[in-house]
Structure formats: structure tokens, C-alpha cells
Amino acid sequence: MTLEPLTVEIAHASDQQIDAEGCASMWRAVMRRTARDIGWLASVKPTRDNRAERNEAERYCPVGFVGSAWFDEICSYIETDAEKLRARFVEMIEMKA
């Protein structure tokens, strides 16, 4: 009896675990960036000095993302309550208005 098939299976499972953890880390970073962008837009008054940075943040403003099915899927993937997070983001967006 050889252990090679079992060793390969264990290595494959380990690779899948690492991939899943890496993917979850990436999506958590996307959510942190979303919060940071919304918070920044809500707190900064437009000035000549921050015009370029503000234009970039507004161009990629995550309002559409927060209301999308992608948002729900990502929250599910990272085991986060989408409705609670969406409500907080919407609250931040409304503070901006």
C-alpha cells in the first residue's frame, strides 16, 4: 500500500483551504475599502486640493455595489450579515447627502 494518493489528496485539500482563506481575505479587504471610501466621501468637503482624489472616489463610489446581488454573495462568502452591513453603509451614504 502506498501513501502517495493520500498525500496528494491532503495537499490538494490544503491548497483549497489556502485558496478559500485568500479569497475571503480579499473580499474582506474590498468591504474595508468600501467603508473607507464611503466614510471619506461623507467626511471631506470638496476643495481644490482634494479634487482629483475626490473625483476618483466618486467615480468608483460603491453605492451601486452596496445595493447589488454581488454584495449579498460576498457577504455570504465572508459570513457577514449583508443586511446589517448594507444598513450601515446606507447610513454612511445618507450622512454624506
HELIX and SHEET records of a PDB file:
HELIX    1   1 GLU A    4  SER A   43  1                                  40    
HELIX    2   2 ARG A   51  ARG A   59  1                                   9    
HELIX    3   3 VAL A   63  VAL A   66  1                                   4    
HELIX    4   4 ALA A   69  TYR A   77  1                                   9    
HELIX    5   5 ALA A   82  LYS A   96  1                                  15    
END                                                                             
